Amino acid sequence: MTATDRERITGEADVPDSKRYEAASRIRKRIEELEQDAEILEEYHPGLYKELREAVCDK
Protein backbone atom coordinates (compact mmCIF):
# COMPACT_ATOMS: atom_id res chain seq x y z
CA MET A 1 0.00 0.00 0.00
CA THR A 2 1.02 3.56 -0.45
CA ALA A 3 1.20 5.89 2.53
CA THR A 4 -2.02 7.52 1.31
CA ASP A 5 -3.75 4.14 1.06
CA ARG A 6 -2.70 3.33 4.62
CA GLU A 7 -4.03 6.65 5.91
CA ARG A 8 -7.34 6.19 4.13
CA ILE A 9 -7.82 2.57 5.14
CA THR A 10 -6.97 3.22 8.80
CA GLY A 11 -9.11 6.35 8.94
CA GLU A 12 -6.17 8.63 9.71
CA ALA A 13 -6.98 10.69 6.63
CA ASP A 14 -10.09 12.83 6.88
CA VAL A 15 -11.59 11.88 3.53
CA PRO A 16 -15.03 10.86 2.30
CA ASP A 17 -15.92 7.17 2.35
CA SER A 18 -15.67 7.14 -1.44
CA LYS A 19 -11.92 7.76 -1.12
CA ARG A 20 -11.61 4.83 1.28
CA TYR A 21 -13.45 2.61 -1.22
CA GLU A 22 -11.14 3.78 -4.01
CA ALA A 23 -8.11 2.88 -1.89
CA ALA A 24 -9.56 -0.58 -1.21
CA SER A 25 -10.16 -1.07 -4.92
CA ARG A 26 -6.56 -0.15 -5.76
CA ILE A 27 -5.29 -2.52 -3.08
CA ARG A 28 -7.42 -5.37 -4.46
CA LYS A 29 -5.89 -4.82 -7.90
CA ARG A 30 -2.40 -4.96 -6.40
CA ILE A 31 -3.26 -8.19 -4.60
CA GLU A 32 -4.34 -9.74 -7.90
CA GLU A 33 -1.05 -8.68 -9.45
CA LEU A 34 0.85 -10.05 -6.45
CA GLU A 35 -0.85 -13.41 -6.91
CA GLN A 36 0.43 -13.53 -10.50
CA ASP A 37 3.88 -12.43 -9.39
CA ALA A 38 3.95 -15.16 -6.74
CA GLU A 39 3.18 -17.81 -9.36
CA ILE A 40 6.04 -16.55 -11.52
CA LEU A 41 8.45 -16.45 -8.59
CA GLU A 42 7.47 -19.92 -7.45
CA GLU A 43 8.40 -21.33 -10.85
CA TYR A 44 11.38 -19.19 -11.83
CA HIS A 45 12.91 -17.92 -8.58
CA PRO A 46 11.98 -20.18 -5.65
CA GLY A 47 14.24 -18.28 -3.23
CA LEU A 48 12.36 -15.02 -3.73
CA TYR A 49 9.07 -16.90 -3.61
CA LYS A 50 10.06 -18.28 -0.20
CA GLU A 51 10.92 -14.76 1.04
CA LEU A 52 7.56 -13.48 -0.20
CA ARG A 53 5.65 -16.29 1.52
CA GLU A 54 7.51 -15.72 4.77
CA ALA A 55 6.83 -11.98 4.65
CA VAL A 56 3.13 -12.37 3.89
CA CYS A 57 2.10 -15.66 5.46
CA ASP A 58 3.95 -15.37 8.74
CA LYS A 59 2.12 -12.17 9.74
Legacy VTK file of the C-alpha trace (Angstrom):
# vtk DataFile Version 3.0
C-alpha trace
ASCII
DATASET POLYDATA
POINTS 59 float
0.000 0.000 0.000
1.016 3.562 -0.448
1.199 5.889 2.533
-2.020 7.521 1.313
-3.751 4.139 1.056
-2.704 3.329 4.619
-4.035 6.648 5.913
-7.344 6.190 4.126
-7.821 2.566 5.145
-6.973 3.224 8.799
-9.115 6.352 8.938
-6.166 8.631 9.711
-6.983 10.692 6.625
-10.087 12.832 6.884
-11.588 11.877 3.534
-15.026 10.856 2.303
-15.923 7.170 2.351
-15.669 7.142 -1.437
-11.916 7.760 -1.123
-11.613 4.826 1.276
-13.448 2.609 -1.215
-11.137 3.783 -4.013
-8.110 2.881 -1.890
-9.560 -0.575 -1.205
-10.157 -1.068 -4.921
-6.556 -0.147 -5.761
-5.294 -2.519 -3.080
-7.422 -5.372 -4.460
-5.892 -4.821 -7.898
-2.399 -4.963 -6.398
-3.256 -8.189 -4.595
-4.345 -9.735 -7.902
-1.048 -8.680 -9.453
0.846 -10.047 -6.454
-0.851 -13.413 -6.910
0.429 -13.534 -10.498
3.883 -12.430 -9.385
3.952 -15.162 -6.737
3.181 -17.813 -9.356
6.037 -16.550 -11.522
8.452 -16.446 -8.587
7.469 -19.918 -7.448
8.396 -21.327 -10.846
11.375 -19.187 -11.835
12.913 -17.924 -8.580
11.981 -20.179 -5.649
14.237 -18.280 -3.234
12.362 -15.023 -3.735
9.075 -16.901 -3.612
10.059 -18.278 -0.203
10.916 -14.763 1.037
7.556 -13.476 -0.196
5.654 -16.295 1.524
7.511 -15.718 4.774
6.831 -11.979 4.653
3.133 -12.370 3.887
2.095 -15.661 5.460
3.946 -15.366 8.740
2.124 -12.173 9.735
LINES 1 60
59 0 1 2 3 4 5 6 7 8 9 10 11 12 13 14 15 16 17 18 19 20 21 22 23 24 25 26 27 28 29 30 31 32 33 34 35 36 37 38 39 40 41 42 43 44 45 46 47 48 49 50 51 52 53 54 55 56 57 58
